[in-house]
């Protein structure tokens, strides 16, 4: 419905303004690239200064990689691309100089936040896939009244500035793998599951903000770190059915991969994550890491990866649980099978990602290609995937118009279903991980979604 699309577009713009600082709160790298740093729910992070008219209300330059949500940014980007209408220009905030901002700039901000988030994640994580709860992204302008200036937010990450400053919020420890950081795994796994090709192509920079062509990083590479840690540091092989639960129902053999205190796990601490982690035995620590197995890993076969996910799904015994009326049944049994809110929510989300219940609300593998000049991009263009070209016209399907609302409902239902249906799946759980061929797209000038799709193509989208 048109009113729903209107509301959603306004919500996306409001989010970009409040959370990303669109259109003016950014830093400029040596090659001219803009860097937007998310404020992670409009509360933490971002590039607001520590003094002046724009002084942050939280700890300055304090960022949590665990709240980085690239799949969400891509979904919001895609929604406005599919549904933009000329009258939506009025919703875009003006620049400080009162010049109107554009849809092109909005999409550029989302793309920048994704690249920035992956770069900060790289400088906030270890070879095991452990991540710091809180890190610094200090890149102050000489004048605190200036919202943008040259700077590299990850120059000193994980530290806040060149003097080794620290910061922390929400009760978790700076520079430690803990409750805030653990969710990085399922957030990045969502990006891989929904945007397999795009999440592979991330522009990486060195500490000075120069493009590093030799540095390869993205969703799969990050997730593979976690898979590698389990496969090499656990004292069992989750790829062999039953091997990790020989003569026990405890997952202790898996804990060797990340439990520093009990089992001296290595690579969980490093210069990017310098402090002691929280215990793997907390459900909110262990379960998110299991989602990493949705991404293929060269050293483990597809069948073994499926077995690994089945191993994780076997940790909890749900035989006494009433899946329709929870209060009438017993509780799940197992060492990390807690039913309290935070622990259970992390377990259910991770299981949902593993169980292939995530679906794009837009055509998969759409490759946004432009044949427009920058000037034409400002005039307007509509991106049309192959599957719609044959009809000769654009059809705004109702499922797209109501996509954001449907996604919310699907997530809620999928979370419940994912936790209970995973073990019962009859088909190979790993087949969905294979990347299909890219569909071609064309750009039709003068359409509803006026966007310079060449920008996405140049960025590797």
C-alpha positions as a LaTeX table, in Angstrom:
\begin{tabular}{lrrr}
\hline
Residue & $x$ (\AA) & $y$ (\AA) & $z$ (\AA) \\
\hline
Unk1 & 0.00 & 0.00 & 0.00 \\
Unk2 & 1.18 & 3.48 & $-0.87$ \\
Unk3 & 0.76 & 4.82 & 2.67 \\
Unk4 & 2.81 & 1.94 & 4.08 \\
Unk5 & 5.60 & 2.58 & 1.58 \\
Unk6 & 5.50 & 6.27 & 2.46 \\
Unk7 & 5.79 & 5.54 & 6.17 \\
Unk8 & 8.63 & 3.07 & 5.64 \\
Unk9 & 10.61 & 5.44 & 3.42 \\
Unk10 & 10.30 & 8.15 & 6.04 \\
Unk11 & 11.42 & 5.69 & 8.73 \\
Unk12 & 14.48 & 4.68 & 6.71 \\
Unk13 & 15.44 & 8.31 & 6.18 \\
Unk14 & 14.93 & 9.04 & 9.89 \\
Unk15 & 17.15 & 6.11 & 10.76 \\
Unk16 & 19.88 & 7.24 & 8.37 \\
Unk17 & 19.77 & 10.72 & 9.83 \\
Unk18 & 19.74 & 9.69 & 13.50 \\
Unk19 & 21.99 & 6.65 & 13.34 \\
Unk20 & 24.39 & 7.28 & 10.46 \\
Unk21 & 24.47 & 11.05 & 10.78 \\
Unk22 & 23.24 & 11.50 & 7.23 \\
Unk23 & 23.90 & 13.73 & 5.37 \\
Unk24 & 26.85 & 15.58 & 6.98 \\
Unk25 & 28.37 & 13.57 & 9.86 \\
Unk26 & 31.23 & 11.72 & 8.19 \\
Unk27 & 34.99 & 11.61 & 7.71 \\
Unk28 & 36.87 & 11.87 & 4.44 \\
Unk29 & 39.63 & 9.36 & 3.61 \\
Unk30 & 42.73 & 10.30 & 1.58 \\
Unk31 & 41.13 & 9.15 & $-1.69$ \\
Unk32 & 38.01 & 11.22 & $-1.05$ \\
Unk33 & 35.77 & 8.36 & 0.15 \\
Unk34 & 33.23 & 9.38 & 2.78 \\
Unk35 & 33.03 & 7.32 & 5.96 \\
Unk36 & 29.79 & 7.19 & 7.94 \\
Unk37 & 30.05 & 5.45 & 11.31 \\
Unk38 & 26.78 & 4.10 & 12.78 \\
Unk39 & 25.61 & 5.23 & 16.18 \\
Unk40 & 24.25 & 1.74 & 16.81 \\
Unk41 & 20.65 & 2.51 & 17.61 \\
Unk42 & 21.26 & 6.25 & 17.91 \\
Unk43 & 22.90 & 5.69 & 21.28 \\
Unk44 & 26.56 & 4.70 & 20.99 \\
Unk45 & 29.31 & 5.12 & 18.46 \\
Unk46 & 29.12 & 7.60 & 15.65 \\
Unk47 & 31.31 & 10.61 & 15.10 \\
Unk48 & 29.69 & 13.22 & 17.33 \\
Unk49 & 32.39 & 15.24 & 19.14 \\
Unk50 & 33.03 & 15.44 & 22.88 \\
Unk51 & 32.36 & 19.18 & 23.05 \\
Unk52 & 30.53 & 21.95 & 21.23 \\
Unk53 & 27.00 & 22.27 & 19.88 \\
Unk54 & 26.95 & 18.68 & 18.62 \\
Unk55 & 28.40 & 17.11 & 21.77 \\
Unk56 & 27.43 & 13.46 & 22.14 \\
Unk57 & 25.21 & 12.45 & 25.04 \\
Unk58 & 27.15 & 9.19 & 25.42 \\
Unk59 & 30.83 & 8.42 & 25.82 \\
Unk60 & 32.57 & 10.06 & 22.86 \\
Unk61 & 34.15 & 7.91 & 20.15 \\
Unk62 & 32.86 & 4.69 & 21.79 \\
Unk63 & 31.62 & 2.04 & 19.36 \\
Unk64 & 30.40 & $-1.55$ & 19.70 \\
Unk65 & 31.11 & $-3.81$ & 16.69 \\
Unk66 & 28.46 & $-6.22$ & 17.96 \\
Unk67 & 25.73 & $-3.80$ & 16.87 \\
Unk68 & 27.00 & $-3.50$ & 13.31 \\
Unk69 & 24.11 & $-4.77$ & 11.15 \\
Unk70 & 25.08 & $-4.75$ & 7.44 \\
Unk71 & 22.14 & $-6.87$ & 6.25 \\
Unk72 & 19.74 & $-4.37$ & 7.77 \\
Unk73 & 21.46 & $-1.46$ & 6.04 \\
Unk74 & 21.33 & $-3.27$ & 2.70 \\
Unk75 & 17.65 & $-4.07$ & 3.16 \\
Unk76 & 16.80 & $-0.45$ & 3.91 \\
Unk77 & 18.85 & 0.63 & 0.92 \\
Unk78 & 17.03 & $-1.81$ & $-1.33$ \\
Unk79 & 13.63 & $-0.77$ & $-0.06$ \\
Unk80 & 14.12 & 2.86 & $-1.02$ \\
Unk81 & 15.64 & 1.82 & $-4.33$ \\
Unk82 & 12.60 & $-0.21$ & $-5.24$ \\
Unk83 & 9.98 & 2.22 & $-4.00$ \\
Unk84 & 11.37 & 5.72 & $-4.39$ \\
Unk85 & 9.06 & 8.33 & $-5.84$ \\
Unk86 & 9.92 & 11.96 & $-6.73$ \\
Unk87 & 7.76 & 13.32 & $-3.91$ \\
Unk88 & 9.95 & 11.50 & $-1.38$ \\
Unk89 & 12.69 & 14.05 & $-2.09$ \\
Unk90 & 10.90 & 16.34 & 0.37 \\
Unk91 & 11.64 & 13.91 & 3.21 \\
Unk92 & 15.41 & 14.07 & 2.75 \\
Unk93 & 17.20 & 16.29 & 5.30 \\
Unk94 & 19.11 & 19.29 & 4.03 \\
Unk95 & 22.84 & 19.74 & 4.40 \\
Unk96 & 24.18 & 22.24 & 6.91 \\
Unk97 & 24.54 & 24.72 & 4.06 \\
Unk98 & 20.82 & 24.17 & 3.33 \\
Unk99 & 21.52 & 22.47 & 0.04 \\
Unk100 & 19.08 & 19.56 & $-0.49$ \\
Unk101 & 20.44 & 16.06 & $-0.05$ \\
Unk102 & 19.66 & 13.40 & $-2.64$ \\
Unk103 & 18.70 & 9.74 & $-2.89$ \\
Unk104 & 22.15 & 9.09 & $-4.34$ \\
Unk105 & 23.72 & 10.50 & $-1.18$ \\
Unk106 & 21.41 & 8.43 & 1.01 \\
Unk107 & 22.43 & 5.21 & $-0.74$ \\
Unk108 & 26.05 & 6.33 & $-0.58$ \\
Unk109 & 25.70 & 6.72 & 3.20 \\
Unk110 & 24.38 & 3.17 & 3.64 \\
Unk111 & 27.17 & 1.79 & 1.43 \\
Unk112 & 29.75 & 3.75 & 3.40 \\
Unk113 & 28.41 & 2.55 & 6.76 \\
Unk114 & 28.70 & $-1.05$ & 5.58 \\
Unk115 & 32.31 & $-0.67$ & 4.44 \\
Unk116 & 33.21 & 1.30 & 7.56 \\
Unk117 & 31.60 & $-1.32$ & 9.79 \\
Unk118 & 33.57 & $-4.15$ & 8.22 \\
Unk119 & 36.80 & $-2.18$ & 8.49 \\
Unk120 & 36.17 & $-1.44$ & 12.16 \\
Unk121 & 35.24 & $-5.10$ & 12.70 \\
Unk122 & 38.54 & $-6.15$ & 11.15 \\
Unk123 & 40.50 & $-3.94$ & 13.53 \\
Unk124 & 38.35 & $-5.09$ & 16.48 \\
Unk125 & 38.67 & $-8.86$ & 16.11 \\
Unk126 & 41.09 & $-11.76$ & 16.46 \\
Unk127 & 41.94 & $-14.68$ & 14.20 \\
Unk128 & 39.43 & $-16.79$ & 16.19 \\
Unk129 & 36.53 & $-14.49$ & 15.32 \\
Unk130 & 36.37 & $-13.07$ & 18.83 \\
Unk131 & 35.39 & $-9.38$ & 18.86 \\
Unk132 & 35.74 & $-6.53$ & 21.34 \\
Unk133 & 32.62 & $-5.34$ & 23.14 \\
Unk134 & 33.70 & $-1.72$ & 22.85 \\
Unk135 & 36.36 & 0.01 & 20.82 \\
Unk136 & 37.37 & 3.54 & 19.92 \\
Unk137 & 36.65 & 5.28 & 16.61 \\
Unk138 & 38.16 & 8.64 & 17.45 \\
Unk139 & 38.72 & 10.90 & 14.47 \\
Unk140 & 38.14 & 14.37 & 15.82 \\
Unk141 & 37.83 & 17.46 & 13.64 \\
Unk142 & 39.95 & 20.47 & 14.60 \\
Unk143 & 36.74 & 22.45 & 15.08 \\
Unk144 & 34.02 & 20.62 & 17.08 \\
Unk145 & 31.39 & 22.64 & 15.23 \\
Unk146 & 32.50 & 20.96 & 12.02 \\
Unk147 & 30.58 & 17.75 & 11.30 \\
Unk148 & 32.87 & 16.42 & 8.58 \\
Unk149 & 36.60 & 16.61 & 7.99 \\
Unk150 & 39.52 & 14.38 & 6.94 \\
Unk151 & 40.01 & 11.45 & 9.30 \\
Unk152 & 40.19 & 7.67 & 9.71 \\
Unk153 & 37.89 & 6.31 & 12.44 \\
Unk154 & 39.78 & 2.99 & 12.75 \\
Unk155 & 43.26 & 4.52 & 12.86 \\
Unk156 & 43.68 & 3.68 & 16.56 \\
Unk157 & 40.98 & 0.99 & 16.99 \\
Unk158 & 40.52 & $-0.73$ & 19.42 \\
Unk159 & 41.89 & 2.17 & 21.45 \\
Unk160 & 40.21 & 5.55 & 21.78 \\
Unk161 & 42.79 & 7.82 & 20.21 \\
Unk162 & 46.59 & 7.60 & 20.04 \\
Unk163 & 47.13 & 7.56 & 23.81 \\
Unk164 & 45.45 & 4.20 & 24.39 \\
Unk165 & 42.18 & 5.47 & 25.81 \\
Unk166 & 39.34 & 3.10 & 26.65 \\
Unk167 & 35.58 & 3.30 & 26.86 \\
Unk168 & 32.63 & 1.06 & 27.71 \\
Unk169 & 28.86 & 1.22 & 27.95 \\
Unk170 & 25.96 & $-1.06$ & 28.94 \\
Unk171 & 27.95 & $-2.83$ & 31.65 \\
Unk172 & 30.35 & $-4.82$ & 29.46 \\
Unk173 & 34.13 & $-4.54$ & 29.33 \\
Unk174 & 36.19 & $-2.58$ & 26.84 \\
Unk175 & 38.32 & $-4.69$ & 24.53 \\
Unk176 & 36.84 & $-8.01$ & 25.66 \\
Unk177 & 34.80 & $-10.67$ & 23.88 \\
Unk178 & 31.53 & $-10.51$ & 25.78 \\
Unk179 & 27.77 & $-10.10$ & 25.70 \\
Unk180 & 27.77 & $-7.11$ & 23.36 \\
Unk181 & 30.41 & $-8.48$ & 21.01 \\
Unk182 & 29.10 & $-12.03$ & 20.73 \\
Unk183 & 26.17 & $-11.05$ & 18.52 \\
Unk184 & 28.60 & $-10.00$ & 15.78 \\
Unk185 & 28.55 & $-13.57$ & 14.50 \\
Unk186 & 24.83 & $-13.83$ & 13.79 \\
Unk187 & 24.59 & $-10.26$ & 12.48 \\
Unk188 & 27.35 & $-10.93$ & 9.95 \\
Unk189 & 25.89 & $-14.38$ & 9.23 \\
Unk190 & 22.64 & $-12.64$ & 8.30 \\
Unk191 & 24.56 & $-10.49$ & 5.84 \\
Unk192 & 26.08 & $-13.59$ & 4.28 \\
Unk193 & 22.78 & $-15.47$ & 4.17 \\
Unk194 & 20.86 & $-12.59$ & 2.58 \\
Unk195 & 23.54 & $-10.85$ & 0.51 \\
Unk196 & 26.08 & $-13.54$ & $-0.30$ \\
Unk197 & 27.83 & $-11.80$ & $-3.18$ \\
Unk198 & 27.66 & $-8.25$ & $-1.86$ \\
Unk199 & 28.98 & $-9.23$ & 1.57 \\
Unk200 & 32.03 & $-10.73$ & $-0.13$ \\
Unk201 & 33.06 & $-7.46$ & $-1.79$ \\
Unk202 & 34.13 & $-5.03$ & 0.91 \\
Unk203 & 36.52 & $-2.17$ & 0.31 \\
Unk204 & 39.25 & $-2.49$ & 2.91 \\
Unk205 & 41.63 & 0.24 & 4.07 \\
Unk206 & 44.83 & 0.40 & 6.09 \\
Unk207 & 45.21 & 2.35 & 9.32 \\
Unk208 & 45.92 & 5.53 & 7.38 \\
Unk209 & 42.75 & 5.21 & 5.33 \\
Unk210 & 44.38 & 4.12 & 2.09 \\
Unk211 & 42.72 & 1.37 & 0.07 \\
Unk212 & 44.50 & $-1.92$ & 0.76 \\
Unk213 & 44.06 & $-4.09$ & $-2.32$ \\
Unk214 & 45.84 & $-6.98$ & $-0.63$ \\
Unk215 & 43.50 & $-7.09$ & 2.36 \\
Unk216 & 40.55 & $-9.42$ & 1.87 \\
Unk217 & 37.75 & $-9.30$ & 4.41 \\
Unk218 & 33.99 & $-9.61$ & 4.45 \\
Unk219 & 31.19 & $-11.73$ & 5.87 \\
Unk220 & 32.48 & $-15.14$ & 4.82 \\
Unk221 & 36.08 & $-14.45$ & 5.81 \\
Unk222 & 34.99 & $-13.26$ & 9.25 \\
Unk223 & 32.67 & $-16.24$ & 9.78 \\
Unk224 & 35.37 & $-18.64$ & 8.59 \\
Unk225 & 37.56 & $-17.45$ & 11.44 \\
Unk226 & 35.02 & $-18.83$ & 13.91 \\
Unk227 & 34.59 & $-22.07$ & 11.96 \\
Unk228 & 38.36 & $-22.50$ & 11.87 \\
Unk229 & 38.58 & $-21.95$ & 15.62 \\
Unk230 & 36.03 & $-24.66$ & 16.37 \\
Unk231 & 37.46 & $-27.11$ & 13.87 \\
Unk232 & 41.06 & $-26.79$ & 15.08 \\
Unk233 & 40.71 & $-26.05$ & 18.81 \\
Unk234 & 37.78 & $-28.22$ & 19.88 \\
Unk235 & 38.77 & $-31.66$ & 21.14 \\
Unk236 & 36.15 & $-33.35$ & 19.00 \\
Unk237 & 35.06 & $-33.24$ & 15.40 \\
Unk238 & 31.57 & $-31.79$ & 15.07 \\
Unk239 & 31.62 & $-32.92$ & 11.45 \\
Unk240 & 31.32 & $-36.53$ & 12.63 \\
Unk241 & 27.85 & $-37.25$ & 14.03 \\
Unk242 & 27.97 & $-37.93$ & 17.77 \\
Unk243 & 31.72 & $-37.37$ & 18.16 \\
Unk244 & 31.37 & $-34.36$ & 20.47 \\
Unk245 & 28.94 & $-36.13$ & 22.81 \\
Unk246 & 30.70 & $-39.43$ & 23.33 \\
Unk247 & 29.76 & $-40.69$ & 26.83 \\
Unk248 & 28.35 & $-37.29$ & 27.80 \\
Unk249 & 25.57 & $-34.80$ & 27.15 \\
Unk250 & 27.88 & $-31.88$ & 27.92 \\
Unk251 & 29.34 & $-29.77$ & 25.09 \\
Unk252 & 32.62 & $-29.37$ & 26.99 \\
Unk253 & 34.70 & $-30.67$ & 24.07 \\
Unk254 & 33.46 & $-27.71$ & 21.99 \\
Unk255 & 34.23 & $-25.25$ & 24.77 \\
Unk256 & 37.97 & $-25.79$ & 24.26 \\
Unk257 & 37.71 & $-23.50$ & 21.24 \\
Unk258 & 36.75 & $-20.36$ & 23.18 \\
Unk259 & 37.00 & $-21.02$ & 26.93 \\
Unk260 & 40.13 & $-19.16$ & 28.00 \\
Unk261 & 39.71 & $-19.55$ & 31.75 \\
Unk262 & 39.08 & $-23.30$ & 31.93 \\
Unk263 & 40.78 & $-24.63$ & 28.81 \\
Unk264 & 43.32 & $-21.94$ & 27.86 \\
Unk265 & 41.78 & $-21.34$ & 24.45 \\
Unk266 & 44.15 & $-19.45$ & 22.18 \\
Unk267 & 43.58 & $-16.53$ & 19.78 \\
Unk268 & 40.53 & $-15.36$ & 21.72 \\
Unk269 & 42.67 & $-12.48$ & 22.98 \\
Unk270 & 44.96 & $-10.45$ & 20.73 \\
Unk271 & 46.01 & $-6.80$ & 20.25 \\
Unk272 & 42.57 & $-6.05$ & 18.80 \\
Unk273 & 40.80 & $-7.79$ & 21.70 \\
Unk274 & 43.21 & $-7.25$ & 24.59 \\
Unk275 & 41.09 & $-8.20$ & 27.62 \\
Unk276 & 39.75 & $-11.43$ & 29.13 \\
Unk277 & 36.54 & $-12.72$ & 27.52 \\
Unk278 & 33.30 & $-13.73$ & 29.18 \\
Unk279 & 32.70 & $-17.45$ & 29.60 \\
Unk280 & 31.72 & $-19.50$ & 26.57 \\
Unk281 & 29.31 & $-21.36$ & 28.85 \\
Unk282 & 26.90 & $-18.46$ & 28.84 \\
Unk283 & 24.28 & $-19.22$ & 26.20 \\
Unk284 & 24.53 & $-15.69$ & 24.83 \\
Unk285 & 28.23 & $-16.28$ & 24.16 \\
Unk286 & 28.22 & $-19.75$ & 22.61 \\
Unk287 & 25.10 & $-19.81$ & 20.48 \\
Unk288 & 25.79 & $-16.74$ & 18.31 \\
Unk289 & 29.09 & $-18.27$ & 17.21 \\
Unk290 & 27.30 & $-21.35$ & 15.83 \\
Unk291 & 25.69 & $-19.19$ & 13.15 \\
Unk292 & 29.11 & $-18.83$ & 11.52 \\
Unk293 & 28.68 & $-22.29$ & 10.01 \\
Unk294 & 26.22 & $-21.00$ & 7.40 \\
Unk295 & 29.21 & $-19.84$ & 5.34 \\
Unk296 & 31.23 & $-22.47$ & 3.43 \\
Unk297 & 34.76 & $-23.14$ & 4.65 \\
Unk298 & 37.35 & $-24.51$ & 2.22 \\
Unk299 & 38.82 & $-26.99$ & 4.67 \\
Unk300 & 35.50 & $-28.64$ & 5.61 \\
Unk301 & 33.16 & $-30.39$ & 3.19 \\
Unk302 & 29.52 & $-29.43$ & 2.79 \\
Unk303 & 28.39 & $-32.65$ & 4.45 \\
Unk304 & 30.67 & $-32.05$ & 7.42 \\
Unk305 & 29.45 & $-28.47$ & 7.77 \\
Unk306 & 25.89 & $-29.82$ & 7.93 \\
Unk307 & 26.98 & $-32.24$ & 10.61 \\
Unk308 & 28.60 & $-29.42$ & 12.58 \\
Unk309 & 25.30 & $-27.51$ & 12.59 \\
Unk310 & 23.45 & $-30.66$ & 13.64 \\
Unk311 & 26.00 & $-31.07$ & 16.44 \\
Unk312 & 25.20 & $-27.59$ & 17.73 \\
Unk313 & 21.47 & $-28.25$ & 17.40 \\
Unk314 & 21.92 & $-31.37$ & 19.54 \\
Unk315 & 23.28 & $-29.51$ & 22.57 \\
Unk316 & 19.81 & $-28.93$ & 24.06 \\
Unk317 & 17.20 & $-31.58$ & 24.75 \\
Unk318 & 13.72 & $-30.20$ & 24.03 \\
Unk319 & 11.82 & $-33.46$ & 24.59 \\
Unk320 & 10.06 & $-32.16$ & 27.71 \\
Unk321 & 9.21 & $-28.77$ & 26.20 \\
Unk322 & 5.63 & $-28.00$ & 25.19 \\
Unk323 & 6.28 & $-26.14$ & 21.96 \\
Unk324 & 2.73 & $-24.75$ & 21.82 \\
Unk325 & 2.23 & $-23.79$ & 25.48 \\
Unk326 & 5.67 & $-23.40$ & 27.02 \\
Unk327 & 4.47 & $-22.86$ & 30.60 \\
Unk328 & 2.78 & $-26.27$ & 30.61 \\
Unk329 & 5.90 & $-28.26$ & 29.79 \\
Unk330 & 9.36 & $-28.77$ & 31.15 \\
Unk331 & 12.40 & $-26.68$ & 30.40 \\
Unk332 & 15.06 & $-27.54$ & 27.83 \\
Unk333 & 17.89 & $-29.57$ & 29.30 \\
Unk334 & 21.56 & $-28.93$ & 28.68 \\
Unk335 & 24.55 & $-27.00$ & 30.01 \\
Unk336 & 23.97 & $-23.88$ & 27.88 \\
Unk337 & 20.21 & $-24.29$ & 27.36 \\
Unk338 & 18.85 & $-21.38$ & 29.34 \\
Unk339 & 15.36 & $-19.95$ & 28.87 \\
Unk340 & 15.95 & $-16.49$ & 30.29 \\
Unk341 & 15.35 & $-13.63$ & 27.86 \\
Unk342 & 18.83 & $-12.66$ & 26.71 \\
Unk343 & 20.31 & $-16.15$ & 26.57 \\
Unk344 & 17.27 & $-17.62$ & 24.83 \\
Unk345 & 16.98 & $-14.77$ & 22.33 \\
Unk346 & 20.57 & $-15.18$ & 21.17 \\
Unk347 & 20.11 & $-18.94$ & 20.85 \\
Unk348 & 16.87 & $-18.63$ & 18.88 \\
Unk349 & 18.20 & $-15.97$ & 16.50 \\
Unk350 & 21.35 & $-17.98$ & 15.82 \\
Unk351 & 19.31 & $-21.13$ & 15.22 \\
Unk352 & 17.03 & $-19.29$ & 12.85 \\
Unk353 & 19.97 & $-18.14$ & 10.78 \\
Unk354 & 21.32 & $-21.69$ & 10.70 \\
Unk355 & 18.00 & $-23.21$ & 9.70 \\
Unk356 & 17.69 & $-21.33$ & 6.40 \\
Unk357 & 14.61 & $-19.38$ & 7.46 \\
Unk358 & 15.97 & $-16.04$ & 6.27 \\
Unk359 & 14.60 & $-14.73$ & 2.99 \\
Unk360 & 15.28 & $-11.56$ & 1.09 \\
Unk361 & 12.25 & $-9.35$ & 0.59 \\
Unk362 & 13.68 & $-8.35$ & $-2.78$ \\
Unk363 & 14.79 & $-10.50$ & $-5.72$ \\
Unk364 & 18.00 & $-12.35$ & $-4.77$ \\
Unk365 & 21.31 & $-11.69$ & $-6.48$ \\
Unk366 & 20.13 & $-8.47$ & $-8.11$ \\
Unk367 & 23.17 & $-6.78$ & $-9.60$ \\
Unk368 & 22.54 & $-3.07$ & $-9.71$ \\
Unk369 & 24.18 & $-1.87$ & $-12.93$ \\
Unk370 & 24.09 & 1.65 & $-14.28$ \\
Unk371 & 24.21 & 3.05 & $-17.75$ \\
Unk372 & 23.68 & 6.58 & $-16.47$ \\
Unk373 & 26.00 & 9.53 & $-16.08$ \\
Unk374 & 26.07 & 11.32 & $-12.76$ \\
Unk375 & 23.82 & 13.99 & $-14.21$ \\
Unk376 & 21.28 & 11.45 & $-15.37$ \\
Unk377 & 21.36 & 9.85 & $-11.94$ \\
Unk378 & 20.08 & 13.08 & $-10.48$ \\
Unk379 & 17.27 & 13.18 & $-13.06$ \\
Unk380 & 16.07 & 9.71 & $-12.17$ \\
Unk381 & 16.31 & 6.07 & $-13.11$ \\
Unk382 & 14.56 & 2.87 & $-12.28$ \\
Unk383 & 16.41 & $-0.40$ & $-11.74$ \\
Unk384 & 14.70 & $-3.43$ & $-13.22$ \\
Unk385 & 15.96 & $-7.02$ & $-12.74$ \\
Unk386 & 15.93 & $-9.52$ & $-15.60$ \\
Unk387 & 12.86 & $-11.33$ & $-14.39$ \\
Unk388 & 10.76 & $-8.21$ & $-14.90$ \\
Unk389 & 12.23 & $-7.08$ & $-18.22$ \\
Unk390 & 10.30 & $-9.57$ & $-20.34$ \\
Unk391 & 6.96 & $-8.07$ & $-19.36$ \\
Unk392 & 8.07 & $-4.67$ & $-20.64$ \\
Unk393 & 6.79 & $-2.81$ & $-17.62$ \\
Unk394 & 7.44 & $-2.49$ & $-13.91$ \\
Unk395 & 5.05 & $-4.25$ & $-11.57$ \\
Unk396 & 5.04 & $-3.11$ & $-7.94$ \\
Unk397 & 4.10 & $-6.42$ & $-6.35$ \\
Unk398 & 2.17 & $-6.12$ & $-3.10$ \\
Unk399 & 4.69 & $-8.28$ & $-1.27$ \\
Unk400 & 7.36 & $-5.70$ & $-1.97$ \\
Unk401 & 5.17 & $-2.79$ & $-0.93$ \\
Unk402 & 4.51 & $-4.42$ & 2.39 \\
Unk403 & 7.97 & $-5.93$ & 2.58 \\
Unk404 & 9.24 & $-4.30$ & 5.73 \\
Unk405 & 6.13 & $-5.18$ & 7.72 \\
Unk406 & 6.14 & $-8.72$ & 6.40 \\
Unk407 & 9.79 & $-9.06$ & 7.33 \\
Unk408 & 9.03 & $-8.20$ & 10.94 \\
Unk409 & 6.28 & $-10.81$ & 11.11 \\
Unk410 & 8.45 & $-13.38$ & 9.33 \\
Unk411 & 11.31 & $-12.81$ & 11.74 \\
Unk412 & 9.10 & $-13.31$ & 14.79 \\
Unk413 & 7.58 & $-16.50$ & 13.38 \\
Unk414 & 10.90 & $-17.68$ & 11.99 \\
Unk415 & 12.65 & $-17.30$ & 15.32 \\
Unk416 & 10.19 & $-19.65$ & 16.98 \\
Unk417 & 10.14 & $-22.08$ & 14.07 \\
Unk418 & 13.89 & $-22.04$ & 13.65 \\
Unk419 & 14.52 & $-23.17$ & 17.22 \\
Unk420 & 12.15 & $-26.11$ & 16.99 \\
Unk421 & 12.32 & $-27.24$ & 13.36 \\
Unk422 & 16.05 & $-27.42$ & 12.70 \\
Unk423 & 16.56 & $-31.02$ & 13.74 \\
Unk424 & 13.47 & $-32.14$ & 11.83 \\
Unk425 & 14.57 & $-30.84$ & 8.46 \\
Unk426 & 14.65 & $-33.66$ & 5.95 \\
Unk427 & 16.82 & $-32.15$ & 3.23 \\
Unk428 & 20.50 & $-31.33$ & 3.23 \\
Unk429 & 20.82 & $-28.22$ & 5.34 \\
Unk430 & 23.88 & $-26.99$ & 3.48 \\
Unk431 & 22.55 & $-26.89$ & $-0.06$ \\
Unk432 & 21.21 & $-23.36$ & 0.28 \\
Unk433 & 24.70 & $-22.02$ & 0.86 \\
Unk434 & 25.79 & $-22.41$ & $-2.74$ \\
Unk435 & 25.83 & $-19.13$ & $-4.63$ \\
Unk436 & 23.61 & $-18.97$ & $-7.68$ \\
Unk437 & 24.41 & $-17.05$ & $-10.86$ \\
Unk438 & 24.05 & $-13.30$ & $-10.83$ \\
Unk439 & 21.04 & $-11.95$ & $-12.67$ \\
Unk440 & 21.63 & $-8.98$ & $-14.91$ \\
Unk441 & 19.82 & $-5.70$ & $-14.46$ \\
Unk442 & 19.21 & $-2.68$ & $-16.59$ \\
Unk443 & 18.44 & 0.89 & $-15.66$ \\
Unk444 & 15.47 & 2.58 & $-17.23$ \\
Unk445 & 15.80 & 6.40 & $-17.20$ \\
Unk446 & 12.97 & 8.46 & $-15.81$ \\
Unk447 & 11.57 & 5.83 & $-13.47$ \\
Unk448 & 10.58 & 5.98 & $-9.82$ \\
Unk449 & 13.85 & 5.00 & $-8.16$ \\
Unk450 & 16.28 & 7.64 & $-9.36$ \\
Unk451 & 19.62 & 6.29 & $-8.24$ \\
Unk452 & 23.10 & 6.25 & $-9.69$ \\
Unk453 & 23.37 & 2.46 & $-9.72$ \\
Unk454 & 26.82 & 2.80 & $-11.20$ \\
Unk455 & 27.97 & 3.73 & $-7.70$ \\
Unk456 & 26.88 & 0.33 & $-6.40$ \\
Unk457 & 28.52 & $-1.40$ & $-9.33$ \\
Unk458 & 31.79 & 0.48 & $-8.79$ \\
Unk459 & 31.71 & $-0.50$ & $-5.14$ \\
Unk460 & 31.47 & $-4.16$ & $-6.08$ \\
Unk461 & 27.75 & $-4.57$ & $-5.47$ \\
\hline
\end{tabular}
